[in-house]
């Protein structure tokens, strides 16, 4: 990808994230825009979102994809580009995998036997 495309991707990521936070409600759920990938001609864009919380990822993606036009028009007002990409939203599982990993590590820490405390006067090796 070109440097210009990388800059456009980052700018769109911020603006789409702001639009989603401002204009959408996802009760008990955190929705984060992880990455945006636009084509070189800026006609299409894939928006990778992370979903953690009560709503299922399918519900969140359905809501975002059904209202992609609203998001596109809001972004077009704030970002001046020759073409505003047609956005499609896709799931990025990395946020949920991270939460699962932290929970697993906490569970392991709780269930592992603790090493006995060193008695006074003993040197540690």
N, C-alpha and C positions, 0 to 999 in steps of 0.2 A: 504494500500500500504506500501511496505517496504521503509526504509530510502534510500536504493540504488535506487529504482525506482523513488523516489522523486527527488534525485539528477540528475538522467538521464533526467527526465522531464524538470527540470530547465535548464540544459545544452542545451538540444535540443531546448527549447523555445528561448534561446538567439541566438543560431546559426541559426535557421530557420529565426528568425526575421532579423538578419544581412544579410542573403542570400537574403531574399525578398527585403530588402531596396537596396541592391547593384545590384541585377540582374533583377529586375522588375520595370516597370513604370506603375503607376496608376494615370493618369493626374487628378489633382484636387481632389484627394482622399487620405485619410490617412488609411493605412492598418497596424494593430497592431496585433502581436501574443499575445493573452491573456493567453493561457494555452496549454500545451501538455500533453496528457495522453497516455503512452505506456503500452502495455500488459507486464506481468511479464517475458515472454520469449523474449521480445523486437522484435517481428515479425511485430507488427502493432502499429501504432500511430495515434491518433486523434489530429489534430491541430485546436484549436479554435481561430478564428481571428475576430477582430472587424473592421468594415468598416464604415468610415464617409467621406462623400463628394459626388462628382458628379456621380461617377460610382455606379451602383446598386450592392448590395451584390452578386446577382446571377452572374453578369459579373466577379466580382473579384474571386469568388469561382470557376467558370468555368476555368478561366485562371490559377489559382493555381493548381487545380486538374488535368488539362490537362498536366501540366508541373511538376507534382510531382516528376518524375524521375530525372529531372535536380536538383531540390532542394535536393532530397535524396543523389545524388552523391556528391553535393557540401558539404553537412553536413558530409557525410562519410569521406571525405578527411580531415576534421577538427576535427572530434570526433571519437576516436577509440573505437568501440564497437564490441562485438562478432557478432552481427547482426545489420544491420541498418534497423530500422523499415520502413515498407511501410506506407507512410503518406497519410492520407485523411484529407482534409480541411473542416471545418464546421464553420458556422456562430455563433458568440457570439454577441447578440444584446445589451449587457450591455453598450457599448460605445455610441451607437445611443440613447439608453434610457436616458443616462446621459446628452447628448446634448439636447434632447427634454425636459428634466426636467429643465435644466438651462434656456432654452428659455421660458418655461412656467412660471418660477419664475420671470424672467425679465418682461414678459408681465403682470403678476399680479401686480408687483411693479409699472409699468407705469399707469395702469388703476385704481388702488385703490385711493380713495380720501385721501389726506394728512390731518393729524391732524392739527388743528390750532396751531400756535406757541403760547407758553405761554407768557402772557404779563409781562413786567418787574415788579418785586415786588411780583409776585405770587409764592408761594412755590409749588414745585411738590410733590405729595404724593407718 
